[in-house]
Amino acid sequence: MKNNFLLVASFLIGFSVVAQDQKQKDTEWERKFEQLGTTLPTPNSYRTASGAPGKEYWQQKADYKMKIVLDDNTQTITGSETITYFNNSPDDLEYLWLQLDQNMRADDSESPLISTNSIDGVMSAKAIMNVTGNPDYDGGFKIAAVKNNGGNSMDYIINKTMMRIDLEKPLASGSNMSFSIDWSYAINNRMTGGGRSGLEYFEAEDNYLYTIAQFFPRMAVYADNEGWQNKQFLGSGEFTLTFGDYDYELTVPEDFIVGATGTLQNPKDVLTAAQIERFNKAKTSYDKPVIIVTEEEARKNEQSKSKKTKTWKFSAKNVRDLGFCASRKFIWDAMAVKLSEGNEPLAMSYYPKEGNPLWEEWSTVAVAQTLKTYSKYTTEYPYPKAISVHTASIGMEYPMICFNFGRPNADGTYTDRTKYGMISVIIHEVGHNFFPMIINSDERQWTWMDEGLNTFVQYLAEQELDPDYPSRRGPAANIVPYMSGERGLVRPIMTNSEQIRQFGNNAYAKPATALNVLRTTIMGPELFDKAFKTYSERWAFKHPTPADLFRTMEDASAVDLDWFWKGWFYGTDNVDVALADVKWFQMKTEEDGLETRSIKGASQAIDGNNMVERNFGDAPETFDFEESSASSEYRQKFDNDKVKKSADGKNFYELKFQNKGGLVTPIIVEWTFTDGTTEIDKIPAEIWRKNEQEVTKVFMKEKQVAKIVIDPDKTTADTYVEDNVFPRTESADRFEKFKKGE
């Protein structure tokens, strides 16, 4: 009796475990298509459920007036700025927060403390310096004064890369105030210590090339969804900034050429008559760039080393930041880009002689292509110019200006890899004018919202420049090594900027690929493009969040994409669909004697990833025709004879698909018939809605099938393609070529 009791108990426990396991699997299946309503923030009057800004949406504004001096002898920058801050929020503010990004190089910076390293037998000089710091470099801002509009000192406290200014009385909603800051800092050498901006030293002629950004105290964002942006700048998470108007003066050595955010206000003071004439000519040159500062003039400047200075004056409206480049080494060219009637911005490039001939030939052309493609797919470029600046080992972006690598060999020769690498980085960095300089996402929190979206449109621009362009990121097949890699090294796209592993794959490549899959495989280009442009135009010059993107893409397309965002952006599953079983049927008929057939034709057994090779066989399996009758007096009866006739002689193929990777996906089936013709069936991802692990579907074909391939053009990012083909009698060479895209 005791043994029987234990046996029953054991059975019940086992049954319970199985039931529990099945319940968990059922729950997991349901979650693949669970709506995002409980995950996304609750809509409100600032951000609506449609993904659009609400009727009470607001954002702050910060205007800057600055005087900046670049000392080429000491490699320092000194500045004085007056900020007028507009409180458009419904809140009264007791204090203000500013970003001091240069402080990541200060002695008390947390960036070196949180970096990890190890010793593997040897340590390079750079590795040692990363541990000890550079004793010859005193980094970080030196704040000389913070004063109110009346000239009185204001109380402030500096917390690493953030500065809080306390107000004597709260800044009331709807009001504004002005205050000033005097500051200076030593320019970092990018070539030894890295950095998004800094200097490059050319020892041969003892010259510097400066690409300068994050060089002044900047207002942090105060927003409806976060309050004050209060994340420190640790290095990976970039910048969250407020729009405003900038009027500023840059004082540099007299023989320097300067490129900067904004419109030059005093060309007659800083350019020669010949350069002004060339500059005006560039405004009507649409086919090729006009050289404004020639290589001959740049070489002459390199040798001059003037002790005098001159001041360049710029004005920029409705930008979130500014950057500039300055050097006596610069060649400068420009051409006009016609985007629409009355909107013809200048595409420009600044580069030293070391960049030629590659830069003179390709840089400004790439800038122009970027403005055209991005304006088509996002929102039309609103600024008067876009600049590409050449310096070594960098790719970084600011409004109207970006710094890019791509240097030929010393003799001027270059490889295709150098050429395409340069063009890609130029398109990418100029593209950042749109994400996030115009569509102003929070880079400190969500790297993918600027890098990923930008990389996606970069891919479109590359393909429009050259249909055979060797794009590195965007094509679905290119993400396979990352998505099929070790799970411990993969993080969801929806991960904070400082916590990402495999930064390039996670923040750039995967979201770009996801959007490309969404465009080409799920929504179709026409529907996707309309929705994506709606998002871009809704949030131009505003502060969008991920939820605003997700909701707008659905709202503007009438496509439920919650399953897609959950799988691609919130999860780490990969696409791996196997064609697990294939059966060939025909309807049994008395006329041709098929009623006697019982030969099983196509079938495919699977043992893990080991395929048991089978083919379609010599004859189909058969099925009996069963007449249907109406199950209710209110339903129309079937015309059984008509249905039977339509199926007579047709080929029915039962395909079983297994979702091994976990990421639900559309299934694209290519049929090759015995006469050599082909046909494509595209099955929406919703086929997995009841069972995301395995589904079976029957197809009817007029012709007899010779071969079936899933994802024939590799547009779904399937990570294991050997089980995508039937019959399995294909040679190993066929599988290898399929993997390599041949």
Secondary structure, DSSP 8 states (H G I E B T S, - for coil): -HHHHHHHHHHHHHHHHHHHHHHHHHHHHHHHT--GGGTS----SSB-TTSSB-TT----EEEEEEEEEEETTTTEEEEEEEEEEE--SSS-EEEEEEE-GGGGGSTT-SHHHH-----SS---HHHHHHHH--TT---S-EEEEEEETTS-B--EEEETTEEEEEEEEEE-TT-EEEEEEEEEEE--BHHHH--SSEEEEETTTTEEEEEE-S-S-EE--EETTTEE------SSS------EEEEEEEEEETT-EEEESSEES-HHHHS-HHHHHHHHHHTT--SS-EEEE-HHHHHHHHHH--S-EEEEEEEEEEES---EEEETT-EEEEEE---BTTB--EEEEEE-GGGTTHHHHHHHHHHHHHHHHHHHHS----SSEEEEEE-SS-EEEETTEEEE-----TTS---HHHHHHHHHHHHHHHHTTTTTTTB---TTT-THHHHHHHHHHHHHHHHHH-TT---SSSSGGGGHHHHTS-GGG---SSS-GGG-SSHIIIIIIHHHHHHHHIIIIII-HHHHHHHHHHHHHHSTTB---HHHHHHHHHHTTT---HHHHHHHHS---B--EEEEEEEEEEE--TTTTGGG---------EETTEE------SS-EEE-------SSTTS----HHHHHHHHTT-EEEEEEEEE-SB----EEEEEEETTS-EEEEEE-GGGGSS-SSEEEEEEEESS-EEEEEESTT--S--S--GGGEESTTS-HHHHHHHHHT-
